Amino acid sequence: MFYSVFYTGVATFGKFALGFWLALLLNNHFPFKSLIRAIVLLPWIVPTVLSALAFWWIYDPQFSIISYLLVDVLHLRTTNVDFLGSPWPARFSLIAANIWRGIPFVAISLLAGLQTISPSLYEAAMLDGATAWQRFRYITFPMMMPILAIVMTFSIIFTFTDFQLVYAITRGGPVNSTHLLATLAFQRGIAGGELGEGAAIAVSMIPFLVFATLFSYFGLARRKWQQGEAND
């Protein structure tokens, strides 16, 4: 339970921080903009199992490319990094893989929302002497609140119920330290034969998922307020 909440919170924060920053960059005019936007989608397009196998190789204790760079190229370490051999390094390694895979979804979704904001609002703010931070705080962020809430809802649900990435890389190890509720339910219910216990673990996810949908509710309420409608 602890790691499911921790995994979801840290990964969602990382995806939104980097995804929003990337969306703001992609919203500018620069050469080969369409090509770069297509390339950004690659981590999201690649099947999850293939991404997991790639990260499993990157985190390999003997053949890791990261360990090779740190030990043989940069000479910053004398031994290879054991990413998946102990609980906390394995946990953060999974979070990093999830962030890498989820950034394109957040970035492209928020980019679509950014392009719906009228440029005249920014022009009026610049004429009034607003700084870049003030334009972001008083125009971009409030106008993006509905799409932020909806994308965050989907991100929380996808992250909290993640199965393929965790199971393909660590299978819940070491010592069951990287199990999420979804992988634990599978291990106890299918592999362990305890269908009742596995079903109970799966059902325990429902309150968290219901809580996540509140982001969409408040986001839509904010949208009604912007359009001059009364909230329900």
trRosetta pair geometry for C-beta under 8 A, 3 or more apart (Angstrom, degrees):
i j d omega theta_ij theta_ji phi_ij phi_ji
1 4 5.8 -54 -148 31 28 113
1 5 6.7 20 158 -11 63 106
1 181 7.0 50 -93 -72 56 104
1 204 8.0 -69 -97 138 107 135
2 5 6.2 -65 -155 40 29 104
2 6 6.0 22 154 -15 68 115
3 6 5.3 -56 -136 45 35 112
3 7 5.6 42 160 -25 69 108
3 91 6.4 -117 -140 -126 114 122
3 177 7.1 139 -73 169 153 55
3 178 6.7 -156 170 -134 154 32
3 179 6.8 106 68 69 138 55
3 180 6.7 -116 107 -89 99 56
4 7 5.9 -52 -140 37 23 112
4 8 6.3 20 158 -15 59 110
4 160 6.3 60 176 -149 98 76
4 180 4.8 104 -101 -146 88 74
4 181 4.9 22 -90 -18 154 92
4 208 7.8 -52 131 -113 123 176
5 8 5.9 -58 -146 39 28 109
5 9 6.1 24 159 -18 65 111
5 208 7.7 -132 -90 -124 86 136
6 9 6.0 -58 -143 38 26 108
6 10 6.1 12 167 -7 65 112
6 91 7.5 2 109 180 127 132
7 10 6.6 -62 -139 43 20 99
7 11 5.8 10 167 -8 61 120
7 91 7.2 -118 -83 -165 93 92
7 94 7.0 -28 -130 106 117 117
7 95 6.1 -146 -138 -87 70 94
7 98 7.4 80 180 18 96 163
7 159 6.9 -170 128 164 88 101
7 160 8.0 136 89 -105 100 48
7 162 7.6 -114 139 40 132 130
7 180 6.3 -84 53 -92 157 107
8 11 6.3 -64 -136 45 20 104
8 12 5.8 18 166 -18 62 116
8 156 6.0 58 -175 -149 116 73
8 159 4.7 132 -124 114 73 115
8 160 4.6 18 -95 -79 136 79
9 12 6.1 -61 -143 37 20 107
9 13 6.3 18 160 -16 60 110
10 13 5.9 -57 -147 38 28 110
10 14 6.3 26 156 -17 64 109
10 95 5.3 -14 103 -149 120 143
11 14 5.8 -57 -146 39 30 110
11 15 6.2 28 157 -18 66 108
11 95 5.0 -139 -73 -149 91 81
11 98 4.5 -19 -139 103 137 129
11 99 5.5 -143 -145 -63 73 79
11 102 6.9 86 165 24 102 149
11 159 5.1 173 91 -145 129 137
12 15 5.8 -55 -143 38 30 109
12 16 6.2 21 161 -12 65 110
12 152 6.9 74 -173 -151 120 82
12 155 5.3 122 -127 129 94 116
12 156 5.7 16 -97 -85 147 71
12 159 5.7 -132 -61 18 91 163
13 16 6.1 -62 -145 41 26 104
13 17 6.1 24 160 -19 65 110
14 17 6.0 -55 -140 37 27 108
14 18 6.2 8 168 0 64 113
14 95 7.2 107 13 162 150 100
14 99 4.1 -42 113 -115 129 132
15 18 6.5 -66 -142 49 23 97
15 19 5.3 20 164 -18 64 123
15 98 7.7 -72 -55 131 119 82
15 99 5.3 -151 -65 -135 76 69
15 102 4.2 -38 -116 106 139 118
15 103 5.6 -145 -140 -80 74 56
15 105 7.8 -4 -176 63 129 95
15 106 5.0 142 155 -18 96 149
15 155 6.0 -170 92 -156 143 136
15 159 7.9 -151 1 -69 145 134
16 19 5.6 -54 -123 45 25 109
16 20 5.8 27 171 -20 64 109
16 106 5.8 -138 -96 -157 50 149
16 148 7.9 71 -147 -153 123 93
16 152 6.7 15 -86 -98 136 94
16 155 7.1 144 -59 98 97 173
17 20 6.4 -56 -145 35 18 105
17 21 6.6 15 155 -13 56 111
18 21 5.7 -57 -147 40 32 112
18 22 6.1 31 155 -19 67 108
18 99 7.0 79 30 177 141 109
18 103 5.2 -47 105 -120 116 119
18 106 7.9 92 81 79 73 136
18 107 7.9 -53 122 -65 72 108
19 22 5.7 -54 -144 38 30 110
19 23 6.2 34 154 -22 64 105
19 102 7.5 -67 -59 125 133 79
19 103 4.9 -167 -77 -151 86 63
19 104 7.8 -114 -117 -26 103 7
19 105 7.6 -38 -125 75 143 56
19 106 2.9 10 -179 101 168 118
19 107 4.3 -130 -155 -56 76 69
19 110 6.2 122 139 12 98 133
20 23 5.6 -51 -146 34 32 113
20 24 6.5 34 154 -20 63 102
20 106 7.1 -59 -43 149 61 114
20 107 7.7 -137 -52 -102 20 63
20 110 5.7 -94 -106 155 63 172
21 24 5.9 -53 -152 33 31 111
21 25 6.7 29 150 -17 63 105
22 25 5.6 -54 -151 36 35 112
22 26 6.2 28 154 -14 69 108
22 40 6.8 148 168 -143 133 137
22 103 6.5 76 10 173 152 108
22 107 4.2 -36 91 -118 119 131
23 26 5.8 -57 -141 42 31 106
23 27 6.2 40 155 -32 64 106
23 106 7.5 -103 -38 130 121 73
23 107 4.7 -171 -59 -154 82 64
23 108 7.6 -153 -99 -55 98 15
23 110 4.0 -69 -81 94 172 108
23 111 4.3 -146 -143 -63 92 74
23 114 5.9 157 155 -15 109 138
24 27 5.7 -51 -149 25 30 117
24 28 7.7 37 152 -27 56 95
24 114 7.1 176 -94 -107 52 156
24 140 7.9 33 -104 -163 108 155
25 28 6.3 -52 -171 16 38 111
26 33 7.2 122 -160 -161 72 92
26 36 7.0 -160 -116 108 96 111
26 37 5.8 103 -157 -91 130 92
26 40 7.0 -49 -82 -23 143 163
26 107 6.8 88 9 170 140 109
26 111 5.3 -32 88 -110 123 134
27 111 6.0 -166 -68 -137 87 81
27 114 4.7 -71 -98 124 142 145
27 115 6.8 -158 -129 -65 98 77
29 33 6.8 -64 -144 -61 44 146
30 33 5.6 124 64 -75 68 94
30 36 7.9 -1 87 17 112 151
32 35 4.4 -43 -177 42 93 119
32 36 5.7 97 121 -26 90 95
33 36 6.0 -60 -148 38 29 108
33 37 6.4 29 155 -20 65 107
34 37 5.7 -54 -149 35 32 112
34 38 6.6 32 153 -19 64 104
35 38 5.7 -56 -154 35 33 111
35 39 6.4 32 151 -19 66 105
36 39 5.5 -52 -147 36 36 112
36 40 6.4 45 152 -28 65 101
37 40 5.6 -47 -151 26 33 117
37 41 7.2 35 152 -22 59 101
37 108 7.3 105 -169 -106 95 95
37 111 7.5 -178 -130 139 116 170
38 41 5.9 -55 -163 26 36 113
38 42 7.9 60 143 -45 60 84
39 42 5.8 -21 -170 -16 47 116
40 103 8.0 -100 -175 117 94 98
40 104 5.3 155 145 -117 78 94
40 107 6.1 -92 162 95 135 144
40 108 7.0 159 106 -59 119 97
41 44 5.4 -68 -166 48 63 109
41 45 5.5 60 139 -29 91 109
41 104 5.0 125 -118 -170 39 137
41 108 6.4 41 -87 -56 96 143
42 45 5.6 -59 -137 36 32 109
42 46 6.3 36 166 -27 68 102
42 104 7.3 -177 44 -76 42 154
43 46 6.2 -47 -145 25 28 111
43 51 7.0 79 -160 -112 74 132
43 100 5.8 -131 -151 149 150 78
43 101 5.2 -149 160 -120 106 45
43 103 6.8 38 71 52 145 92
43 104 5.2 166 61 -13 94 125
44 101 6.8 118 -90 -179 53 65
44 102 7.6 77 -93 -120 94 25
44 104 3.8 -123 -20 79 118 129
44 105 5.2 141 -113 -49 138 81
44 108 7.8 -92 18 9 160 132
45 104 7.9 -61 -16 110 73 162
46 50 5.3 -110 171 83 100 121
46 51 5.3 119 108 -58 117 96
47 50 4.7 86 67 8 89 105
47 51 7.1 -159 95 -5 45 87
48 51 5.6 -57 -150 39 35 112
48 52 6.1 36 153 -22 68 106
48 101 7.2 59 -118 -157 78 153
48 164 4.2 80 118 99 133 141
48 165 5.8 -92 -176 -59 108 79
48 168 7.6 159 134 6 87 146
49 52 5.5 -52 -147 36 32 114
49 53 6.4 33 154 -19 65 103
49 164 5.8 -88 -68 -178 70 121
49 168 5.6 171 -133 -94 67 155
50 53 5.8 -51 -147 35 33 110
50 54 6.5 35 152 -20 63 104
51 54 5.6 -54 -150 35 32 113
51 55 6.4 25 155 -12 66 106
51 97 7.1 136 147 -175 103 102
51 100 7.9 180 -168 100 122 110
51 101 5.5 79 168 -94 161 121
51 165 7.1 -33 96 -107 109 95
52 55 5.9 -57 -147 41 32 106
52 56 6.1 38 151 -26 66 105
52 97 7.2 73 -108 172 59 145
52 164 6.3 -136 -33 142 144 84
52 165 5.1 -168 -87 -130 109 51
52 168 3.4 68 135 91 150 135
52 169 5.1 -124 -163 -48 94 87
53 56 5.3 -48 -144 32 33 117
53 57 6.7 33 154 -17 63 100
53 168 6.6 -73 -54 164 64 125
54 57 5.9 -56 -156 35 31 108
54 58 6.4 31 147 -19 65 106
55 58 5.2 -49 -142 37 40 115
55 59 6.0 26 159 -8 70 109
55 93 7.5 145 170 164 114 96
55 97 4.4 30 -123 -110 165 127
55 100 8.0 159 -83 54 124 141
55 165 7.9 26 44 -157 146 91
55 169 5.9 -30 96 -102 111 126
56 59 6.1 -62 -142 47 26 101
56 60 6.9 57 148 -59 59 84
56 168 6.8 -105 -45 137 130 85
56 169 5.1 -159 -78 -122 89 69
57 60 5.5 -18 -155 -21 37 118
57 63 6.9 -48 -167 99 78 110
57 64 7.7 156 148 -104 50 54
57 65 8.0 43 130 -13 89 98
58 64 5.9 54 171 -143 38 82
58 65 5.9 -48 -128 31 72 99
58 66 6.3 63 179 -13 86 105
59 64 6.0 -2 -151 -105 11 119
59 66 7.9 9 -93 26 44 127
59 83 3.8 -105 -154 75 97 146
59 84 5.3 83 146 -28 126 108
59 93 5.4 75 -109 -168 140 143
59 169 7.1 54 42 -162 145 111
60 63 4.6 -4 97 55 138 80
60 64 4.9 -174 62 -58 67 74
61 64 6.8 6 -101 -19 10 114
61 67 7.6 71 -164 -40 34 161
61 80 5.7 112 -180 115 62 131
61 81 7.8 -134 -127 90 61 44
61 82 5.2 15 -116 -114 109 70
61 83 7.3 -152 -78 24 67 74
61 84 7.3 -109 -49 45 94 88
61 85 6.4 57 -82 -44 132 120
62 80 6.6 -178 -104 16 29 179
63 68 7.8 3 -172 -46 41 116
64 67 3.9 82 75 9 109 105
64 68 6.6 -168 96 -11 58 82
64 80 6.4 130 37 -165 114 112
64 81 6.5 -82 81 57 158 92
64 83 6.9 132 -100 -9 152 122
65 68 5.4 -50 -148 34 36 117
65 69 6.5 36 154 -19 65 102
66 69 5.9 -54 -151 35 31 108
66 70 6.3 21 155 -11 66 110
66 81 6.2 -45 108 39 111 135
66 83 7.8 76 62 -56 139 129
67 70 5.8 -60 -142 43 32 106
67 71 5.6 9 167 -3 70 117
67 77 7.5 -75 -147 73 70 138
67 80 3.9 27 -161 -143 145 84
67 81 4.9 -150 -87 21 94 82
68 71 6.5 -64 -130 47 21 94
68 72 5.3 -30 -168 31 63 118
68 73 6.7 54 138 -11 70 104
69 72 7.4 -47 -88 54 11 78
69 73 4.7 -37 -144 41 50 129
69 74 5.9 34 157 -3 70 107
70 73 7.6 26 -12 50 13 86
70 74 5.7 -39 -129 55 33 114
70 76 4.9 -73 -162 58 79 105
70 77 4.7 26 141 18 110 112
70 81 6.7 59 47 -29 152 113
71 74 8.0 45 11 55 14 74
71 75 7.2 34 -176 -105 29 38
71 76 7.6 -84 -74 53 34 63
71 77 5.1 -57 -83 79 74 89
71 78 6.8 90 -133 -141 95 12
71 79 7.1 -115 -101 89 128 6
71 80 6.2 -51 -34 -81 147 58
72 75 7.6 0 -166 -68 7 65
77 80 7.6 122 115 -90 133 16
77 81 7.0 76 80 -56 177 83
81 89 7.8 -166 170 -161 95 142
82 85 3.8 -35 168 23 119 129
82 86 6.6 73 111 -1 116 93
82 89 6.7 94 100 91 70 160
83 89 5.4 -147 -155 152 39 112
83 90 6.7 105 144 -90 63 55
83 93 4.6 93 175 -86 109 148
84 89 7.1 -120 -65 110 22 99
84 90 4.7 74 -135 -105 53 98
84 93 6.3 -87 -73 58 75 159
84 169 7.2 -148 -105 158 137 92
84 170 5.9 -161 -150 -101 116 96
84 173 7.6 64 170 101 99 92
84 174 7.0 131 158 -30 68 98
85 89 7.2 8 49 71 66 130
85 90 7.3 -178 32 -54 24 107
85 174 6.3 32 -174 -35 30 147
86 89 5.3 66 66 27 89 108
86 90 6.6 -172 80 -12 38 98
86 174 6.5 -50 -111 45 18 138
87 90 6.0 -77 -155 39 22 108
87 91 6.2 20 159 -22 67 109
87 174 6.3 -108 -70 65 60 91
87 175 6.7 -57 -73 58 102 107
87 177 3.6 -109 -126 179 100 165
87 178 7.4 -175 -148 -46 66 79
88 91 5.4 -48 -142 33 36 114
88 92 6.4 27 162 -11 67 104
88 177 7.9 -77 -47 158 42 140
89 92 6.1 -59 -144 43 30 103
89 93 6.1 36 155 -25 65 108
90 93 5.5 -53 -145 34 30 115
90 94 6.6 31 156 -18 63 102
90 170 5.7 97 -175 -108 121 143
90 173 7.3 -92 -167 114 165 58
90 174 6.1 164 -21 8 159 84
90 177 6.4 100 70 87 128 115
90 178 5.2 -96 129 -55 114 131
91 94 6.1 -57 -156 34 30 108
91 95 6.6 28 150 -17 64 107
91 177 6.6 -87 -55 137 104 101
91 178 5.7 -165 -87 -100 66 88
92 95 5.3 -50 -146 37 39 115
92 96 6.3 45 153 -23 67 101
93 96 5.8 -50 -150 33 32 112
93 97 6.6 31 152 -17 63 104
93 169 7.6 -161 119 159 109 142
94 97 5.6 -54 -150 36 35 111
94 98 6.3 33 153 -18 67 106
94 165 6.8 123 -157 133 91 107
94 166 5.9 39 -147 -103 138 77
94 169 6.3 168 -99 79 90 146
94 170 6.6 -61 -69 -5 122 131
94 178 5.7 131 -19 -156 151 126
95 98 5.7 -55 -148 38 32 111
95 99 6.3 34 154 -20 66 105
96 99 5.8 -53 -147 35 31 111
96 100 6.4 33 155 -20 64 105
97 100 5.8 -53 -149 35 31 112
97 101 6.4 22 156 -13 64 109
97 165 5.9 169 117 -171 122 122
97 169 6.7 167 22 -60 171 160
98 101 5.9 -61 -147 41 31 106
98 102 5.9 15 161 -11 68 117
98 159 6.3 87 176 -128 136 95
98 162 6.5 -42 -113 -107 126 165
98 165 6.0 124 -82 121 84 165
99 102 6.0 -68 -138 44 26 101
99 103 6.3 44 164 -45 65 97
100 103 6.5 -39 -149 4 24 114
101 104 7.9 -59 175 22 36 99
101 165 7.0 -140 16 -92 158 139
102 105 5.6 -56 -163 37 59 113
102 106 6.2 49 147 -15 83 107
102 155 6.4 93 -173 -139 132 100
102 158 7.2 151 -113 101 117 131
102 159 7.0 -2 -82 -75 157 102
103 106 5.9 -65 -150 42 34 107
103 107 5.8 29 160 -21 72 114
104 107 5.7 -59 -137 40 29 109
104 108 6.0 19 169 -12 68 110
105 108 6.5 -60 -142 40 21 101
105 109 6.2 17 161 -15 60 115
105 151 7.7 165 138 -158 89 104
105 154 7.8 -121 155 113 130 122
105 155 7.2 160 103 -91 123 91
105 158 8.0 3 94 47 169 168
106 109 6.0 -64 -146 41 25 109
106 110 6.1 14 163 -10 65 113
106 151 6.0 112 -126 163 68 129
106 155 6.3 32 -79 -85 105 136
107 110 6.2 -63 -144 43 24 103
107 111 6.0 30 155 -26 63 109
108 111 5.4 -50 -143 33 31 117
108 112 6.7 37 155 -22 62 99
109 112 5.9 -52 -158 29 31 111
109 113 6.9 26 146 -13 62 104
109 147 6.8 -179 152 175 92 109
109 151 4.6 146 118 -106 144 130
110 113 5.4 -53 -152 38 42 113
110 114 6.3 47 149 -25 70 101
110 144 6.8 35 -150 -157 91 128
110 147 6.5 142 -112 125 56 122
110 148 7.2 44 -108 -87 103 70
110 151 6.5 -78 -59 8 81 172
111 114 5.5 -49 -146 32 34 114
111 115 6.6 32 156 -19 64 105
112 115 6.1 -58 -152 34 30 110
112 116 7.3 32 150 -23 60 103
112 147 7.5 -165 85 -148 88 150
113 116 5.9 -55 -159 25 39 112
113 117 7.7 45 148 -28 64 94
113 143 7.9 160 163 126 98 85
113 144 5.3 97 135 -129 132 85
113 146 7.9 -176 -134 76 129 81
113 147 3.6 -146 -92 53 145 169
113 148 7.6 -157 104 -42 173 65
114 117 6.1 -46 -166 13 43 113
114 140 7.2 4 -121 -144 90 100
114 144 6.9 0 -77 -91 65 119
116 143 7.9 -164 92 158 92 115
117 121 6.4 -79 171 42 95 135
117 122 7.7 78 132 -32 115 104
117 139 7.0 103 -169 156 137 98
117 140 6.8 -40 -80 -111 173 60
117 143 5.0 92 -102 122 112 154
117 144 7.6 -43 -55 -57 126 82
118 121 5.2 103 78 -11 89 97
119 122 5.6 -54 -161 39 53 109
119 123 6.1 54 144 -23 77 105
120 123 5.3 -52 -143 38 38 115
120 124 6.2 40 157 -21 68 103
121 124 6.0 -53 -149 35 28 109
121 125 6.4 26 153 -17 62 108
121 139 5.2 151 141 -144 123 129
121 143 7.8 117 93 -49 172 151
122 125 5.6 -56 -146 39 33 112
122 126 6.2 34 155 -20 67 105
122 135 5.8 52 -128 -155 84 131
122 139 6.4 160 -79 121 68 166
123 126 5.8 -52 -146 35 30 110
123 127 6.5 32 153 -19 63 104
124 127 5.7 -53 -150 34 33 112
124 128 6.6 25 152 -12 64 107
125 128 5.7 -61 -151 42 34 108
125 130 3.9 -40 170 32 94 143
125 134 7.1 -173 -179 112 122 101
125 135 5.0 132 117 -103 150 91
125 138 7.3 159 -120 81 136 115
125 139 6.0 -94 -42 -38 154 140
126 129 7.6 61 -176 -66 33 14
126 130 6.3 -81 -78 50 34 87
126 135 7.4 9 -61 -79 75 133
130 134 4.1 -131 -166 96 93 125
130 135 5.1 118 126 -59 123 79
130 138 7.3 -108 -143 48 142 128
131 134 4.7 96 50 9 74 103
131 135 7.0 -134 95 -6 39 86
132 135 5.8 -53 -149 34 31 111
132 136 6.5 30 152 -17 63 105
133 136 5.7 -56 -151 37 33 111
133 137 6.1 27 155 -17 68 110
134 137 5.7 -55 -138 40 31 108
134 138 5.8 -5 174 10 69 115
135 138 6.9 -69 -127 51 19 86
135 139 5.2 -29 -171 31 61 123
135 140 6.5 59 135 -15 72 102
136 139 7.2 -55 -95 54 10 80
136 140 4.6 -34 -139 39 51 128
136 141 6.1 60 158 -26 66 98
137 140 7.7 30 -10 47 16 88
137 141 5.8 -12 -138 20 30 130
138 141 7.7 30 -24 44 12 97
138 142 6.7 -6 -171 1 32 123
139 142 6.9 -75 -148 42 11 99
139 143 6.1 -5 168 -4 55 121
140 143 6.3 -75 -148 45 20 103
140 144 5.9 7 163 -11 64 121
141 144 5.8 -66 -139 44 25 106
141 145 6.9 55 156 -58 61 83
142 145 5.8 -23 -158 -20 35 116
142 226 7.7 147 153 -92 97 121
143 226 7.4 111 -115 -132 60 153
144 147 5.6 -67 -164 53 66 103
144 148 5.2 74 137 -34 89 107
145 148 5.5 -57 -140 37 28 116
145 149 6.3 29 163 -22 64 104
145 219 6.0 -169 142 -133 75 77
145 222 4.7 -72 113 127 130 157
145 223 7.7 -161 88 -58 93 69
146 149 5.9 -57 -151 33 29 109
146 150 6.5 20 157 -13 65 107
146 219 4.4 116 -135 169 47 92
146 220 6.3 79 -136 -84 103 39
146 222 5.7 -157 -66 79 78 104
146 223 4.0 49 -84 -62 141 111
146 226 7.8 -98 -29 16 121 137
147 150 5.8 -55 -144 40 36 108
147 151 5.9 30 160 -14 70 109
147 219 7.5 178 -5 -174 15 133
148 151 6.1 -59 -141 42 25 104
148 152 6.0 25 159 -20 63 112
148 219 6.7 -167 70 -116 68 124
149 152 5.8 -58 -145 38 25 111
149 153 6.5 32 154 -26 61 103
149 215 4.5 -173 -164 161 80 81
149 216 5.7 149 136 -96 101 31
149 218 6.0 -153 -132 79 148 81
149 219 2.4 -159 59 -61 145 130
149 220 7.5 -124 90 -20 140 58
149 222 7.2 143 -15 26 144 128
150 153 5.6 -50 -154 27 32 115
150 154 6.8 25 153 -10 64 102
150 215 7.5 -179 -70 119 24 97
150 216 5.2 65 -102 -113 65 88
150 219 5.6 -141 -36 98 72 158
150 220 7.9 78 -65 -52 103 85
151 154 5.9 -55 -152 40 35 107
151 155 6.1 36 151 -21 67 109
152 155 5.4 -55 -142 39 33 114
152 156 6.2 35 158 -21 67 104
152 215 5.0 -108 90 168 111 156
153 156 6.0 -55 -148 34 26 108
153 157 6.4 22 155 -14 62 108
153 212 5.4 126 -144 152 69 89
153 213 5.9 66 -148 -110 126 41
153 215 4.5 -168 -67 71 90 115
153 216 4.5 -5 -43 -44 161 97
153 219 7.8 -114 -23 8 119 139
154 157 5.8 -58 -147 39 32 110
154 158 6.0 29 158 -17 68 109
155 158 5.9 -55 -142 39 28 108
155 159 6.0 21 160 -15 65 112
156 159 5.9 -61 -142 41 26 106
156 160 5.8 22 163 -17 66 113
156 212 4.2 -166 100 -135 134 127
156 215 7.2 128 8 5 139 146
157 160 6.1 -56 -136 39 24 106
157 161 6.2 -3 170 7 62 115
157 209 5.9 65 -116 -134 92 93
157 212 5.5 164 -60 113 80 156
158 161 6.6 -75 -143 52 20 92
158 162 6.8 52 151 -69 59 81
159 162 5.6 -17 -158 -32 35 114
160 180 7.5 165 -175 -169 43 127
160 181 7.7 3 170 35 81 115
160 205 7.0 146 144 -157 112 108
160 208 5.9 -166 -167 128 153 129
160 209 6.8 -167 89 -79 144 79
160 212 7.1 -137 3 -54 146 148
161 180 7.9 150 -140 138 17 137
161 182 5.3 97 -160 -62 56 139
161 205 6.8 88 -90 -180 88 149
161 209 7.5 33 -48 -86 114 120
162 165 5.5 -33 178 38 118 110
162 166 5.9 107 121 -13 102 108
162 180 6.0 98 68 14 83 170
162 182 6.6 -179 74 39 36 142
163 166 6.5 -78 -155 43 23 101
163 167 5.7 5 167 -8 67 121
163 180 7.4 -122 -89 68 53 125
163 182 4.5 -99 -80 130 95 132
163 183 5.9 157 -135 -67 70 76
163 186 7.0 94 -147 -22 120 142
164 167 6.2 -66 -137 44 22 102
164 168 5.8 15 169 -15 64 117
165 168 6.3 -63 -142 38 19 104
165 169 6.3 0 166 -4 59 116
166 169 6.4 -72 -145 43 23 98
166 170 6.2 -47 -172 46 64 99
166 171 7.9 138 140 -75 69 14
166 172 7.0 59 152 -69 107 54
166 178 6.1 -171 -154 142 104 104
166 179 7.5 110 160 -127 138 31
166 180 5.6 177 -12 3 172 110
166 182 7.8 127 47 73 135 103
166 183 5.1 -103 103 -44 127 146
167 170 7.8 -83 -119 61 15 60
167 171 5.7 45 -157 -104 56 53
167 172 7.2 9 -106 -32 63 80
167 183 5.3 -180 -70 -117 93 115
167 186 7.3 -16 -93 71 139 151
168 171 7.9 89 -56 -59 5 69
170 173 5.1 -148 172 57 88 66
170 174 7.4 -93 -163 -30 110 50
170 178 4.6 24 98 69 155 148
171 183 7.7 174 -164 -171 37 131
172 176 5.4 -10 153 -124 105 55
172 177 7.9 132 164 42 59 39
172 178 5.7 -174 -153 74 29 77
172 179 4.0 26 -140 -78 101 86
172 183 5.2 -175 -73 135 101 130
172 184 6.9 120 -120 -77 132 66
172 187 6.1 -7 -28 -52 162 150
173 176 6.7 -18 -98 -51 49 31
173 177 7.1 35 -176 30 32 80
173 178 6.6 -5 72 31 22 106
174 177 5.9 6 71 21 58 115
174 178 7.7 64 19 -3 43 103
176 179 5.2 -15 -169 -15 75 123
176 184 7.8 69 -159 -102 106 100
179 183 5.1 -140 -146 86 72 109
179 184 4.3 78 169 -63 128 96
179 187 7.1 -70 -124 11 127 143
180 183 5.1 86 50 15 76 98
180 184 6.8 -144 90 -5 34 92
181 184 5.7 -58 -140 42 29 111
181 185 6.1 35 158 -25 65 106
181 201 5.7 -172 -166 167 85 94
181 202 7.3 142 150 -99 100 38
181 204 6.5 -133 -150 83 137 102
181 205 5.1 161 112 -75 147 106
182 185 5.9 -53 -149 32 27 111
182 186 6.7 24 153 -15 61 105
182 202 7.5 63 -114 -110 54 80
182 205 7.3 46 -64 -78 75 154
183 186 5.6 -53 -151 37 36 112
183 187 6.2 36 153 -21 68 106
184 187 5.6 -53 -144 37 33 111
184 188 6.1 20 162 -8 68 109
184 201 5.6 -121 105 180 101 154
185 188 6.3 -61 -141 45 26 100
185 189 5.5 4 169 -2 65 123
185 198 4.7 100 -172 -164 66 74
185 199 7.5 98 -157 -68 109 17
185 201 4.0 -164 -88 92 86 115
185 202 4.3 94 -144 -58 155 84
185 205 8.0 -64 -37 -23 144 123
186 189 6.3 -65 -126 49 20 97
186 190 5.2 -23 -168 24 65 117
186 191 6.8 54 140 -3 73 99
186 198 6.9 88 -80 -147 14 123
187 190 7.4 -40 -89 52 10 80
187 191 5.0 -34 -146 46 48 123
187 192 6.0 51 147 -18 61 108
187 198 7.8 -180 65 -104 43 107
188 191 7.7 10 -27 58 11 82
188 192 4.7 -35 -142 43 35 138
188 194 4.9 -49 169 65 84 113
188 197 4.8 -89 153 107 130 112
188 198 4.5 179 91 -74 88 81
188 201 6.3 103 48 -1 137 144
189 192 7.0 46 2 53 14 91
189 193 8.0 -114 178 93 26 2
189 194 6.1 -82 -97 83 40 62
189 195 5.1 66 -155 -121 84 43
189 197 6.6 -157 -75 79 72 70
189 198 1.8 -74 -58 29 107 176
189 199 6.3 112 -110 -33 133 59
189 201 7.4 -138 -36 40 111 114
189 202 7.4 -6 -31 -23 153 117
190 193 7.9 9 165 -65 15 35
190 198 6.7 114 -18 -125 61 167
192 197 7.7 -43 92 70 131 127
192 198 7.5 163 56 -55 105 113
194 197 4.0 3 137 31 121 116
194 198 5.9 138 95 -20 75 89
195 198 5.7 -58 -144 41 31 112
195 199 6.1 32 158 -20 67 107
196 199 5.8 -55 -147 36 27 109
196 200 6.4 28 154 -20 63 106
197 200 5.6 -52 -147 34 33 113
197 201 6.5 33 154 -19 64 103
198 201 5.8 -53 -149 35 32 110
198 202 6.4 31 153 -17 64 107
199 202 5.6 -56 -148 38 33 112
199 203 6.3 32 154 -19 67 106
200 203 5.8 -53 -145 37 31 109
200 204 6.5 39 153 -28 62 103
201 204 5.7 -50 -153 25 32 116
201 205 7.7 42 148 -28 57 94
202 205 6.1 -45 -171 12 40 115
203 206 5.9 -24 -174 -8 54 116
204 207 7.4 -38 -175 20 49 100
205 208 5.7 -64 -166 43 54 112
205 209 6.0 47 144 -21 83 110
206 209 5.7 -62 -146 40 33 109
206 210 6.2 35 157 -21 69 104
207 210 5.6 -52 -145 36 33 112
207 211 6.4 37 155 -22 65 104
208 211 5.6 -52 -151 34 32 114
208 212 6.6 37 149 -25 63 102
209 212 5.5 -46 -151 27 37 116
209 213 7.0 41 151 -24 62 98
210 213 5.9 -50 -158 25 37 112
210 214 7.8 53 144 -32 59 90
211 214 5.9 -36 -171 4 44 117
212 215 6.2 -32 179 8 53 111
213 216 5.5 -42 -167 30 60 113
213 217 6.6 64 139 -22 74 99
214 217 5.2 -50 -150 34 43 117
214 218 6.3 35 157 -13 73 103
215 218 6.3 -60 -149 41 28 102
215 219 6.1 30 153 -21 64 112
216 219 5.5 -59 -145 39 30 114
216 220 6.2 27 159 -16 67 106
217 220 6.1 -59 -150 37 26 105
217 221 6.4 27 152 -19 63 107
218 221 5.4 -50 -145 36 35 116
218 222 6.4 42 152 -23 64 101
219 222 5.6 -51 -153 32 32 113
219 223 6.6 35 148 -21 63 102
220 223 5.3 -47 -149 32 39 116
220 224 6.6 43 151 -21 66 98
221 224 5.7 -48 -152 31 35 112
221 225 6.7 37 150 -19 64 102
221 231 4.8 37 -152 -127 99 117
221 232 7.6 -109 -104 30 95 78
222 225 5.6 -53 -153 33 35 113
222 226 6.6 35 150 -20 66 103
223 226 5.7 -52 -151 33 34 111
223 227 6.5 21 155 -9 66 109
224 227 5.9 -66 -148 45 32 103
224 229 4.2 -81 -170 75 88 110
224 230 7.2 -38 152 81 123 19
224 231 5.6 136 87 -89 136 63
224 232 8.0 131 -11 -14 177 76
225 228 7.9 54 -179 -64 30 18
225 229 7.3 -91 -69 60 25 66
225 231 6.6 -7 -61 -54 90 102
